[in-house]
Amino acid sequence: MNRMRRMRNGLLFGAAAAGLLAGTVGCGIRATTVPVDVGAAPSRVSCDTPAQPGADPQGFRASVQLLCGSQLVGVERVVPLPEKSTARDPLALVAQALLEALERPPSGQEADAGFSTGVPQNLSAGAPRPGDPEGTLRLSRKPEDLTPIALSQIVCTLAGSEATGLGSGPVVLGGPDADPPRTWECTDAVRARPESIPTLGDVVRPSGSPSASSPMQSPS
């Protein structure tokens, strides 16, 4: 009697399992013992700029272009004038202050919001060489030796700062050698894809040519 009862229960369990399997297949769900890797959840950054302190009598306000979410985003900062700079040229003085702001690691709030910088440390700005077009800025490294992101940050920061007096015009950069300076522009495409900036800009002819840039102005 007990043996027959166990056999009957086994048949009922098998029938129930078969029915469950059939229902699963009928619903279009296929069982698998292999784990499926759907990839990591997409990461998102806010790119929210934190509040900045008030005006500094020894500095000026500027929009410093940092990298966030693979594009350039302006962060408003009070940029102090460089204390140890020996440059007397207003162009070089303002540019050096902006370079130091770009070199500085983002604050904790900025880093949490997704900001970073690609501008290398100890990059300095100098006055034009004799014969350079007006408005030329000489860097301590050749612009073409910088990474595209660093070059984009520098060009867009200089072009967007009221202290330089450039407006949206081109930025004229040269290296420490005698190579002629070149021009770069900060366009919407460069802001959206900073790695797409041309490695070599257009060669600038001496002052008076159509490609020469306007002079920079000292900060008020």
SEFITOR-525424 format. One line per 3 residues: number of its first residue (from 1); their letters; for each residue x negated, y negated, z negated of N, C-alpha, C. Coordinates in Angstrom, 2 decimals, padded with zeros to 5 digits, always signed. Last residue first. Example, Ala and Ser with C-alpha at 12.3 -4.5 7.8 and 13.67 -1.06 7.14 Angstrom:
REM residues 2
2> sa> -012.85,+002.25,-007.08,-013.67,+001.06,-007.14,-012.90,-000.03,-007.87 ~ -013.19,+005.69,-007.80,-012.30,+004.50,-007.80,-013.20,+003.30,-007.80
END
This chain:
REM residues 220
220> sps> -040.97,-094.11,+015.60,-040.63,-095.34,+014.87,-040.61,-095.07,+013.39 ~ -043.72,-092.49,+017.12,-042.48,-092.46,+016.38,-042.22,-093.76,+015.66 ~ -045.01,-093.69,+020.30,-045.22,-093.31,+018.93,-043.91,-093.32,+018.19
217> qmp> -044.28,-092.24,+023.48,-044.25,-093.35,+022.56,-044.48,-092.84,+021.16 ~ -045.76,-091.26,+026.58,-045.10,-090.98,+025.33,-045.18,-092.19,+024.42 ~ -045.17,-092.33,+029.97,-045.97,-092.28,+028.74,-045.13,-091.93,+027.54
214> ssa> -043.88,-090.05,+032.47,-043.86,-091.31,+031.78,-044.65,-091.22,+030.49 ~ -045.88,-088.12,+034.78,-044.85,-088.28,+033.77,-044.93,-089.67,+033.16 ~ -046.20,-087.70,+038.30,-046.76,-088.14,+037.02,-045.66,-088.43,+036.04
211> sps> -045.17,-087.11,+040.75,-045.06,-086.07,+039.73,-045.60,-086.50,+038.39 ~ -045.66,-089.29,+042.45,-044.28,-089.02,+042.03,-044.16,-088.03,+040.91 ~ -048.59,-091.07,+041.21,-047.96,-090.09,+042.08,-046.56,-089.79,+041.59
208> gsp> -049.43,-092.69,+039.20,-048.91,-093.36,+040.37,-048.29,-092.40,+041.34 ~ -052.24,-090.84,+038.03,-051.14,-091.76,+037.77,-050.74,-092.49,+039.03 ~ -053.13,-087.85,+039.94,-053.41,-089.04,+039.11,-052.21,-089.95,+039.01
205> rvv> -050.94,-084.94,+039.91,-051.92,-085.82,+040.53,-052.14,-087.04,+039.65 ~ -050.57,-081.82,+038.44,-050.22,-083.24,+038.40,-051.33,-084.04,+039.04 ~ -049.41,-078.69,+039.57,-050.56,-079.56,+039.31,-050.11,-081.01,+039.41
202> dgl> -046.75,-077.02,+037.96,-047.24,-077.74,+039.14,-048.39,-078.67,+038.75 ~ -047.69,-074.28,+035.76,-046.83,-075.35,+036.24,-047.42,-075.99,+037.50 ~ -047.92,-070.90,+035.32,-048.62,-072.06,+035.82,-047.60,-073.09,+036.30
199> tpi> -045.82,-069.34,+034.34,-047.11,-069.35,+033.64,-047.93,-070.57,+034.04 ~ -042.47,-070.51,+034.07,-043.65,-070.23,+034.91,-044.94,-070.30,+034.10 ~ -040.32,-068.78,+031.79,-041.00,-070.02,+032.16,-042.20,-069.70,+033.04
196> sep> -039.08,-066.51,+030.82,-039.04,-066.73,+032.27,-039.76,-068.00,+032.71 ~ -038.90,-066.33,+028.13,-039.97,-065.56,+028.75,-040.05,-065.79,+030.26 ~ -036.60,-067.73,+027.46,-037.90,-068.40,+027.33,-039.05,-067.64,+027.96
193> rar> -033.72,-067.94,+028.55,-034.70,-066.87,+028.72,-036.10,-067.47,+028.65 ~ -032.41,-070.25,+027.73,-031.70,-068.97,+027.64,-032.66,-067.79,+027.75 ~ -034.33,-072.22,+028.22,-033.77,-072.07,+026.88,-033.10,-070.70,+026.70
190> vad> -034.71,-071.84,+030.95,-035.83,-071.60,+030.04,-035.31,-071.42,+028.62 ~ -032.19,-072.58,+031.91,-032.67,-071.22,+032.14,-033.82,-070.88,+031.20 ~ -032.08,-075.25,+031.26,-031.15,-074.34,+030.59,-031.61,-072.89,+030.75
187> tce> -035.55,-076.35,+031.04,-034.25,-076.21,+031.69,-033.35,-075.30,+030.88 ~ -038.17,-078.22,+030.64,-037.29,-077.44,+029.77,-035.91,-077.44,+030.40 ~ -041.01,-077.99,+032.81,-039.73,-078.59,+032.44,-038.95,-077.64,+031.55
184> wtr> -044.45,-078.84,+033.21,-043.42,-077.85,+032.93,-042.14,-078.59,+032.51 ~ -047.40,-079.61,+035.07,-046.11,-080.00,+034.49,-045.22,-078.78,+034.30 ~ -050.94,-079.75,+034.31,-049.79,-079.27,+035.06,-048.51,-079.68,+034.34
181> ppd> -054.28,-081.13,+034.74,-053.07,-080.81,+033.98,-051.94,-080.39,+034.90 ~ -057.21,-079.54,+036.12,-056.17,-080.57,+036.17,-054.94,-080.17,+035.35 ~ -059.94,-078.56,+034.00,-058.89,-078.20,+034.95,-057.80,-079.27,+034.96
178> adp> -061.89,-079.01,+032.14,-061.68,-080.05,+033.14,-060.62,-079.68,+034.17 ~ -060.57,-077.77,+028.99,-061.58,-077.89,+030.04,-061.20,-078.99,+031.03 ~ -058.48,-077.46,+027.25,-059.66,-078.19,+026.76,-060.72,-078.40,+027.83
175> ggl> -055.53,-077.98,+029.37,-056.34,-077.27,+028.39,-057.55,-078.09,+027.97 ~ -052.46,-079.88,+029.62,-053.73,-079.39,+030.11,-054.45,-078.65,+029.01 ~ -049.17,-080.88,+030.51,-050.09,-080.21,+029.60,-051.36,-079.80,+030.34
172> vvp> -046.37,-082.78,+030.55,-047.66,-082.63,+031.23,-048.67,-082.08,+030.23 ~ -043.00,-082.16,+030.96,-044.08,-082.23,+029.99,-045.37,-081.93,+030.72 ~ -040.32,-084.02,+032.56,-041.32,-082.96,+032.48,-042.36,-083.23,+031.41
169> gsg> -037.42,-085.30,+030.69,-038.40,-085.27,+031.77,-039.42,-084.15,+031.59 ~ -035.48,-085.88,+028.93,-035.43,-084.54,+029.52,-036.45,-084.38,+030.63 ~ -037.47,-087.86,+026.90,-036.11,-087.52,+027.27,-036.06,-086.09,+027.76
166> lgt> -039.97,-088.73,+026.09,-039.86,-088.04,+027.37,-038.43,-087.86,+027.82 ~ -040.64,-089.82,+023.64,-040.15,-090.72,+024.68,-039.98,-090.06,+026.03 ~ -041.39,-088.52,+021.38,-042.31,-088.47,+022.52,-041.89,-089.41,+023.63
163> aes> -039.29,-088.85,+019.63,-040.57,-089.47,+019.28,-041.56,-089.45,+020.44 ~ -037.24,-087.30,+020.49,-037.18,-088.73,+020.79,-038.51,-089.41,+020.52 ~ -037.84,-084.15,+021.89,-038.08,-085.04,+020.76,-038.02,-086.49,+021.20
160> gal> -037.65,-082.47,+024.07,-036.42,-082.83,+023.37,-036.60,-083.79,+022.22 ~ -040.21,-082.00,+024.99,-039.26,-082.66,+025.89,-038.02,-083.16,+025.14 ~ -041.35,-080.65,+022.81,-041.89,-081.94,+023.23,-040.88,-082.70,+024.09
157> tcv> -039.72,-078.36,+022.81,-039.80,-079.21,+021.62,-040.31,-080.60,+021.99 ~ -040.16,-077.28,+025.34,-038.82,-077.74,+025.00,-038.81,-078.61,+023.75 ~ -042.94,-076.70,+025.21,-042.40,-077.57,+026.24,-041.05,-078.13,+025.83
154> iqs> -043.08,-074.93,+022.99,-043.82,-076.20,+023.00,-043.21,-077.17,+023.99 ~ -041.44,-072.79,+023.79,-041.16,-073.51,+022.55,-041.83,-074.88,+022.55 ~ -042.78,-071.98,+026.14,-041.41,-072.49,+026.20,-041.05,-073.29,+024.96
151> lai> -045.18,-071.04,+025.04,-045.20,-072.17,+025.98,-043.82,-072.80,+026.10 ~ -044.21,-068.89,+023.52,-044.89,-070.01,+022.86,-044.90,-071.24,+023.76 ~ -043.20,-067.30,+025.63,-042.30,-067.79,+024.58,-042.92,-068.98,+023.86
148> ptl> -045.48,-066.70,+027.19,-044.38,-067.50,+027.75,-043.45,-068.07,+026.69 ~ -048.51,-067.25,+025.29,-047.41,-066.39,+025.70,-046.29,-067.25,+026.29 ~ -051.27,-069.07,+026.76,-050.26,-068.87,+025.72,-049.22,-067.86,+026.22
145> dep> -052.78,-069.53,+028.95,-053.23,-068.46,+028.07,-052.26,-068.20,+026.92 ~ -051.71,-071.75,+030.17,-051.44,-070.45,+030.80,-051.92,-069.27,+029.98 ~ -052.74,-073.83,+028.58,-051.33,-073.47,+028.49,-051.02,-072.10,+029.09
142> krs> -055.78,-073.24,+026.90,-055.12,-073.42,+028.18,-053.65,-073.02,+028.06 ~ -056.07,-074.86,+023.72,-056.08,-073.65,+024.54,-055.40,-073.95,+025.86 ~ -055.77,-077.34,+022.72,-057.03,-076.68,+022.42,-057.15,-075.32,+023.11
139> lrl> -054.23,-079.52,+025.20,-054.18,-078.55,+024.12,-055.55,-077.91,+023.92 ~ -053.50,-082.79,+026.10,-054.50,-081.72,+026.19,-054.42,-080.82,+024.96 ~ -051.02,-084.41,+027.84,-051.39,-083.89,+026.52,-052.34,-082.73,+026.72
136> tge> -050.35,-087.33,+029.72,-050.92,-085.98,+029.64,-051.26,-085.64,+028.19 ~ -049.52,-089.91,+030.10,-048.59,-089.00,+029.45,-049.09,-087.58,+029.33 ~ -051.03,-090.55,+033.23,-050.49,-091.09,+031.98,-049.46,-090.13,+031.42
133> pdg> -053.36,-088.10,+034.45,-052.18,-088.95,+034.60,-051.68,-089.42,+033.24 ~ -056.89,-088.33,+033.78,-055.62,-087.63,+033.66,-054.46,-088.60,+033.91 ~ -059.14,-089.93,+033.76,-058.62,-089.54,+035.06,-057.32,-088.77,+035.00
130> prp> -060.37,-088.63,+030.75,-060.45,-089.70,+031.76,-060.01,-089.19,+033.12 ~ -057.84,-086.64,+029.10,-059.20,-086.85,+029.57,-059.23,-088.02,+030.55 ~ -055.51,-087.46,+026.45,-055.86,-087.15,+027.83,-057.34,-087.35,+028.10
127> aga> -055.92,-086.07,+023.08,-055.61,-087.15,+024.03,-056.00,-086.74,+025.45 ~ -054.68,-082.91,+021.82,-055.63,-083.99,+021.96,-055.21,-084.98,+023.03 ~ -053.52,-080.53,+019.47,-053.23,-081.41,+020.59,-054.23,-082.55,+020.62
124> sln> -054.10,-077.07,+018.53,-054.14,-078.51,+018.31,-053.88,-079.26,+019.61 ~ -053.40,-074.20,+016.76,-053.32,-074.83,+018.07,-053.23,-076.34,+017.87 ~ -053.32,-072.75,+014.39,-054.53,-073.52,+014.72,-054.54,-074.03,+016.16
121> qpv> -051.23,-069.96,+015.39,-051.81,-070.86,+014.40,-053.03,-071.58,+014.99 ~ -048.94,-069.81,+018.21,-050.07,-069.34,+017.39,-050.56,-070.41,+016.42 ~ -045.50,-069.47,+018.41,-046.60,-070.41,+018.59,-047.75,-069.99,+017.67
118> gts> -043.23,-068.06,+018.06,-044.32,-067.37,+018.74,-045.52,-068.25,+018.95 ~ -040.97,-067.68,+015.32,-041.76,-068.53,+016.21,-042.88,-067.71,+016.81 ~ -037.49,-067.09,+014.45,-038.91,-066.75,+014.42,-039.64,-067.71,+015.36
115> fga> -034.31,-066.54,+012.86,-035.26,-067.39,+013.55,-036.69,-066.86,+013.40 ~ -032.23,-065.26,+011.50,-032.73,-064.66,+012.73,-033.77,-065.46,+013.47 ~ -031.44,-066.03,+009.03,-030.52,-066.34,+010.12,-031.02,-065.83,+011.47
112> dae> -033.66,-065.40,+007.54,-032.44,-064.61,+007.33,-031.42,-064.84,+008.45 ~ -035.35,-067.43,+008.45,-035.66,-066.04,+008.78,-034.43,-065.16,+008.60 ~ -034.08,-069.65,+007.30,-034.19,-069.55,+008.75,-034.47,-068.11,+009.17
109> qgs> -034.37,-069.09,+004.57,-033.04,-069.22,+005.15,-033.08,-069.06,+006.66 ~ -037.20,-069.10,+004.37,-036.44,-067.90,+004.06,-035.04,-067.93,+004.67 ~ -038.54,-070.82,+007.31,-038.20,-070.70,+005.89,-037.41,-069.42,+005.66
106> ppr> -040.93,-069.71,+009.76,-039.59,-070.15,+009.37,-039.38,-069.97,+007.86 ~ -044.36,-070.83,+009.67,-043.38,-069.74,+009.63,-042.00,-070.26,+009.21 ~ -045.58,-073.36,+011.81,-045.19,-073.01,+010.45,-044.17,-071.88,+010.47
103> ela> -045.85,-074.03,+014.45,-046.72,-072.98,+013.92,-046.25,-072.48,+012.56 ~ -044.07,-076.15,+014.71,-043.80,-074.90,+015.43,-044.63,-073.74,+014.89 ~ -045.33,-078.07,+013.16,-043.99,-077.63,+012.78,-043.63,-076.32,+013.46
100> ell> -047.65,-078.38,+014.62,-047.76,-077.83,+013.27,-046.39,-077.36,+012.77 ~ -046.55,-079.55,+016.93,-047.20,-078.24,+017.00,-047.29,-077.60,+015.63 ~ -045.68,-081.99,+015.88,-044.69,-081.03,+016.38,-045.28,-079.63,+016.51
97> aqa> -048.15,-083.17,+015.25,-047.16,-082.95,+014.20,-046.11,-081.91,+014.64 ~ -049.29,-083.29,+017.80,-049.91,-082.47,+016.77,-048.93,-082.17,+015.64 ~ -047.57,-085.12,+019.07,-047.62,-083.74,+019.53,-048.25,-082.82,+018.49
94> vla> -048.17,-087.47,+017.66,-046.82,-086.90,+017.59,-046.84,-085.43,+017.99 ~ -050.90,-087.69,+018.37,-050.48,-087.69,+016.97,-049.11,-087.04,+016.81 ~ -050.97,-087.79,+021.16,-051.59,-086.66,+020.48,-051.13,-086.56,+019.02
91> lpd> -049.56,-090.25,+021.56,-049.12,-089.00,+022.16,-049.65,-087.81,+021.38 ~ -051.17,-092.14,+020.25,-049.83,-091.84,+019.74,-049.28,-090.53,+020.29 ~ -054.55,-091.49,+019.51,-053.58,-091.63,+020.59,-052.19,-091.28,+020.06
88> rat> -056.15,-090.79,+017.52,-055.62,-092.14,+017.45,-054.58,-092.40,+018.54 ~ -056.80,-087.89,+015.65,-056.33,-088.47,+016.90,-055.76,-089.87,+016.66 ~ -057.47,-086.55,+013.45,-058.36,-087.66,+013.80,-057.90,-088.37,+015.07
85> ske> -055.33,-085.29,+010.92,-055.59,-085.48,+012.35,-056.48,-086.70,+012.56 ~ -054.56,-084.82,+008.38,-055.98,-084.65,+008.68,-056.31,-084.87,+010.15 ~ -051.80,-085.19,+008.29,-052.65,-085.98,+007.40,-054.12,-085.95,+007.82
82> plp> -049.31,-085.52,+010.75,-050.48,-084.76,+010.29,-051.43,-085.65,+009.48 ~ -046.09,-086.47,+009.57,-047.24,-086.78,+010.40,-048.47,-086.03,+009.86 ~ -043.47,-084.05,+009.15,-044.45,-085.01,+008.60,-045.56,-085.26,+009.59
79> vvr> -040.27,-083.81,+010.31,-041.64,-083.42,+010.66,-042.61,-084.45,+010.08 ~ -037.41,-082.47,+009.34,-038.18,-083.68,+009.10,-039.64,-083.29,+009.26 ~ -035.49,-080.67,+011.80,-036.44,-080.73,+010.69,-036.97,-082.16,+010.54
76> evg> -033.14,-078.64,+013.32,-033.47,-080.00,+012.91,-034.38,-079.98,+011.69 ~ -033.79,-076.36,+015.76,-033.61,-076.47,+014.31,-034.05,-077.88,+013.91 ~ -032.51,-075.01,+018.76,-033.11,-076.14,+018.07,-032.77,-076.16,+016.59
73> vlq> -033.37,-071.96,+020.17,-032.34,-072.69,+019.43,-033.03,-073.80,+018.65 ~ -033.94,-069.83,+022.89,-034.41,-070.95,+022.08,-033.24,-071.68,+021.46 ~ -033.35,-066.24,+022.59,-033.24,-067.53,+023.26,-033.76,-068.62,+022.33
70> sgc> -033.25,-063.89,+021.17,-033.90,-063.88,+022.49,-033.73,-065.17,+023.26 ~ -032.27,-064.63,+018.62,-031.44,-063.88,+019.54,-031.93,-063.92,+020.97 ~ -034.41,-067.32,+018.56,-033.34,-066.65,+017.81,-032.44,-065.94,+018.81
67> llq> -037.24,-069.33,+018.20,-036.64,-068.18,+018.89,-035.59,-067.54,+017.99 ~ -037.01,-072.94,+018.03,-037.42,-071.63,+017.54,-036.71,-070.53,+018.32 ~ -037.82,-076.21,+018.43,-037.25,-075.08,+019.15,-037.85,-073.76,+018.65
64> vsa> -036.88,-078.80,+016.40,-037.95,-077.85,+016.67,-037.33,-076.59,+017.28 ~ -035.99,-081.97,+016.65,-035.40,-080.66,+016.86,-036.50,-079.71,+017.30 ~ -036.92,-084.31,+014.09,-037.09,-083.72,+015.41,-036.37,-082.38,+015.45
61> rfg> -037.68,-087.23,+012.25,-036.77,-086.13,+012.49,-036.95,-085.63,+013.92 ~ -040.87,-087.94,+010.75,-039.77,-088.27,+011.65,-038.92,-087.03,+011.87 ~ -042.76,-089.25,+007.93,-042.48,-088.32,+009.01,-041.34,-088.81,+009.88
58> qpd> -042.95,-090.70,+005.64,-044.20,-090.32,+006.28,-043.98,-089.35,+007.44 ~ -040.37,-090.96,+004.69,-041.03,-092.16,+005.22,-042.35,-091.86,+005.93 ~ -038.01,-088.62,+005.63,-039.30,-088.76,+004.95,-039.99,-089.99,+005.53
55> agp> -034.52,-088.06,+005.15,-035.63,-088.64,+005.89,-036.86,-088.78,+005.00 ~ -033.44,-085.01,+003.42,-033.29,-086.34,+004.00,-034.56,-086.84,+004.65 ~ -033.61,-081.50,+004.42,-033.70,-082.63,+003.48,-033.57,-083.96,+004.19
52> qap> -031.10,-079.55,+006.17,-032.45,-080.08,+006.03,-032.46,-081.24,+005.04 ~ -029.27,-076.50,+006.14,-029.32,-077.94,+005.93,-030.76,-078.38,+005.67 ~ -030.00,-073.95,+008.64,-029.75,-074.43,+007.27,-029.86,-075.94,+007.19
49> tdc> -028.31,-072.87,+011.50,-029.42,-073.67,+011.00,-029.10,-074.19,+009.60 ~ -027.54,-069.63,+012.46,-027.04,-070.83,+011.78,-028.23,-071.59,+011.20 ~ -028.01,-067.24,+013.69,-028.63,-068.43,+014.28,-028.04,-069.71,+013.69
46> svr> -027.08,-064.69,+013.01,-026.15,-065.81,+012.98,-026.69,-067.03,+013.73 ~ -027.48,-061.63,+014.77,-028.03,-062.69,+013.93,-027.12,-063.90,+014.05 ~ -026.84,-058.17,+014.84,-026.44,-059.52,+015.22,-027.05,-060.50,+014.24
43> spa> -027.37,-054.94,+016.19,-027.69,-055.95,+015.18,-027.30,-057.32,+015.70 ~ -025.29,-052.12,+016.78,-025.92,-053.34,+017.31,-026.14,-054.37,+016.21 ~ -026.25,-049.08,+015.20,-025.25,-050.13,+015.36,-025.92,-051.40,+015.84
40> agv> -028.12,-046.70,+017.13,-027.95,-047.58,+015.97,-026.89,-048.63,+016.24 ~ -026.63,-043.82,+018.74,-027.50,-044.98,+018.64,-027.20,-045.82,+017.41 ~ -025.22,-041.55,+018.70,-024.60,-042.65,+019.44,-025.44,-043.91,+019.33
37> dvp> -025.91,-038.31,+018.83,-026.57,-039.55,+018.45,-025.99,-040.67,+019.30 ~ -024.25,-035.56,+017.58,-024.27,-036.51,+018.67,-024.85,-037.83,+018.17 ~ -025.23,-032.26,+016.65,-024.95,-033.65,+016.27,-025.13,-034.58,+017.45
34> vtt> -023.66,-029.34,+017.65,-024.81,-030.19,+017.92,-024.48,-031.61,+017.53 ~ -021.45,-027.84,+017.51,-022.32,-027.77,+016.33,-023.54,-028.63,+016.51 ~ -018.15,-028.76,+018.49,-019.59,-028.65,+018.78,-020.34,-028.58,+017.48
31> ari> -014.97,-028.57,+020.06,-015.80,-028.41,+018.87,-017.25,-028.25,+019.29 ~ -013.17,-030.95,+021.85,-014.05,-029.78,+021.94,-014.95,-029.74,+020.72 ~ -009.99,-031.96,+022.41,-011.11,-032.09,+021.49,-011.93,-030.82,+021.54
28> gcg> -007.59,-031.81,+023.78,-008.74,-032.35,+024.49,-009.95,-032.53,+023.62 ~ -005.47,-030.56,+022.65,-005.56,-032.00,+022.42,-006.77,-032.61,+023.10 ~ -005.96,-027.93,+023.21,-004.87,-028.59,+023.91,-004.91,-030.09,+023.74
25> vtg> -007.93,-027.33,+021.39,-008.28,-027.38,+022.80,-007.21,-028.11,+023.58 ~ -006.35,-027.38,+019.06,-007.48,-028.29,+019.21,-007.86,-028.44,+020.66 ~ -004.54,-025.37,+019.51,-004.05,-026.74,+019.37,-005.16,-027.74,+019.55
22> all> -006.24,-023.17,+019.51,-005.51,-023.51,+020.74,-005.00,-024.93,+020.68 ~ -007.09,-023.22,+016.87,-008.05,-023.42,+017.94,-007.36,-023.82,+019.22 ~ -004.66,-022.65,+015.58,-005.33,-023.92,+015.31,-006.34,-024.23,+016.41
19> gaa> -004.15,-020.08,+016.53,-003.23,-021.17,+016.84,-003.88,-022.52,+016.63 ~ -006.27,-018.69,+015.43,-006.16,-018.77,+016.89,-005.24,-019.90,+017.29 ~ -005.65,-018.96,+012.73,-006.90,-019.54,+013.24,-006.84,-019.69,+014.74
16> aag> -003.25,-017.48,+012.64,-003.24,-018.91,+012.29,-004.50,-019.60,+012.82 ~ -004.17,-014.95,+013.32,-003.21,-015.63,+014.19,-003.18,-017.11,+013.92 ~ -005.85,-014.41,+011.16,-006.40,-014.48,+012.51,-005.48,-015.21,+013.46
13> fll> -003.97,-014.36,+009.11,-005.03,-015.36,+009.08,-005.64,-015.54,+010.46 ~ -002.42,-012.14,+009.87,-001.79,-013.46,+009.78,-002.84,-014.56,+009.80 ~ -004.32,-010.08,+009.69,-003.73,-010.39,+010.98,-003.09,-011.77,+010.97
10> gnr> -004.84,-010.17,+006.93,-005.92,-010.46,+007.88,-005.38,-010.83,+009.24 ~ -002.36,-009.38,+005.91,-002.85,-010.72,+005.62,-003.96,-011.12,+006.58 ~ -002.34,-006.74,+006.86,-001.33,-007.68,+007.32,-001.77,-009.12,+007.07
7> mrr> -004.50,-005.67,+005.45,-004.54,-005.68,+006.91,-003.55,-006.70,+007.46 ~ -003.57,-005.87,+002.85,-004.75,-006.60,+003.25,-004.86,-006.70,+004.76 ~ -001.34,-004.15,+002.96,-001.12,-005.57,+002.67,-002.32,-006.39,+003.10
4> mrn> -002.60,-001.72,+003.38,-001.73,-002.25,+004.43,-001.48,-003.74,+004.23 ~ -003.90,-001.49,+000.93,-004.68,-001.54,+002.17,-003.86,-002.12,+003.29 ~ -001.84,-001.32,-000.88,-002.72,-002.49,-000.94,-003.51,-002.63,+000.34
1> m> -000.83,+001.20,+000.00,+000.00,+000.00,+000.00,-000.87,-001.26,+000.00
END
